[in-house]
Amino acid sequence: MSYTEAAAHPGLPSPLRGQVAIVTGAARGIGRAIAERLVADGIRVTAFDIATDVEHTAAEIGASSASVVDVSDVGALQAAIHRTATVAGRLDILVNCAGTCGRESFEGLSLDVWQRDLATNLTASAFASQAAVFPHMREQGYGRLVNISSVSGLAGGIGPVFADGAGGRSGAAYAASKGGAINLTKWIARQVGAWGITCNTVAPGPIASPMAASGDYDVAAIPVPRMGEPHEVAAAVAYLVDPSSAYVNGTCLRVDGGMVMS
Ligand SMILES: NC(=O)c1ccc[n+]([C@@H]2O[C@H](COP(=O)([O-])OP(=O)(O)OC[C@H]3O[C@@H](n4cnc5c(N)ncnc54)[C@H](O)[C@@H]3O)[C@@H](O)[C@H]2O)c1
């Protein structure tokens, strides 16, 4: 059941109503669930994705608008952020969720995969956050930045075993990019905290999304022995973008059933 279907109190006023958010990677999976949750909370959401069907997704979930953007193209990404904020008149929330996950061995690691995963999972989060803060959130004196990392960024790569017995552990580039996103978040948090802006990370464990669909995770080894659902990640994001979380800054919130405790 999606959050929208489960929402029990649609009539309650929300402190988020009328705020403006951008969610990257929103065409499907976790990003779609985050966008759907923020829409349900009364936020005006613009969905970014490299996939052209992001416009279809946006219409389905009631997002205000959609933009076909390759987040690894920093110039296009920053221009799309400025355009969205200018049209909406403000920008309160940025969720960097677009991601790619190579699963190659160390020996098989290619420069192409390294550069793709670093560009999509780390570089884009840095420059999207820069464009959101300067000038929009800085001038407003308010903002919420959330970077979607992964437990792979804490534990050096985790992953499923595929039907042919091959290991599907997320690759070195993915683990490095997701670990980098956690420390990037802390760096930004130190910079923006005095301006009414927070920056936090959510680190999901194995979540039943298209990215994880082809693997067979050893869920029995997880204290909550099942895959997580995209809407459970969205619930963590909803907390971190709420005005009430103003004193939560630079943290990494795991949504992993207790898979990686440290
Ligand atoms: N599914 C999991 O088990 C899991 C676990 C931990 C972290 N995550 C992270 O959560 C985020 C969402 O993952 P998901 O499982 O929904 O993956 P997914 O593959 O189902 O969806 C990713 C979305 O990002 C978009 N995207 C990819 N490259 C892009 C680019 N260059 N520009 C714009 N959009 C791009 C894709 O088109 C897709 O819509 C990712 O950052 C991923 O690393 C996922």
The ligand as a Gaussian input file, in Angstrom:
#p B3LYP/6-31G(d) Opt

LIG

0 1
 N       16.895000       0.012000      -3.905000
 C       17.787000      -0.145000      -2.946000
 O       17.951000      -1.248000      -2.399000
 C       18.635000       1.017000      -2.495000
 C       19.401000       0.850000      -1.334000
 C       20.181000       1.908000      -0.888000
 C       20.196000       3.099000      -1.576000
 N       19.444000       3.239000      -2.699000
 C       19.511000       4.531000      -3.389000
 O       18.221000       5.096000      -3.504000
 C       18.159000       5.899000      -4.672000
 C       16.983000       5.448000      -5.517000
 O       17.207000       4.092000      -5.848000
 P       16.073000       3.138000      -6.457000
 O       16.231000       1.842000      -5.788000
 O       14.779000       3.808000      -6.479000
 O       16.676000       3.000000      -7.934000
 P       15.946000       2.911000      -9.335000
 O       16.977000       2.450000     -10.285000
 O       14.716000       2.110000      -9.181000
 O       15.562000       4.441000      -9.632000
 C       16.592000       5.383000      -9.850000
 C       16.023000       6.554000     -10.622000
 O       17.106000       7.467000     -10.862000
 C       17.051000       7.863000     -12.212000
 N       18.384000       8.248000     -12.703000
 C       19.465000       7.453000     -12.864000
 N       20.478000       8.155000     -13.376000
 C       20.033000       9.437000     -13.521000
 C       20.614000      10.623000     -14.032000
 N       21.871000      10.647000     -14.497000
 N       19.862000      11.748000     -14.033000
 C       18.585000      11.747000     -13.594000
 N       17.981000      10.641000     -13.123000
 C       18.704000       9.492000     -13.099000
 C       16.525000       6.637000     -12.946000
 O       16.004000       6.967000     -14.236000
 C       15.464000       6.138000     -11.983000
 O       14.206000       6.753000     -12.205000
 C       19.496000       5.753000      -5.372000
 O       20.343000       6.825000      -5.036000
 C       20.036000       4.461000      -4.797000
 O       21.437000       4.395000      -4.846000
 C       18.666000       2.226000      -3.180000

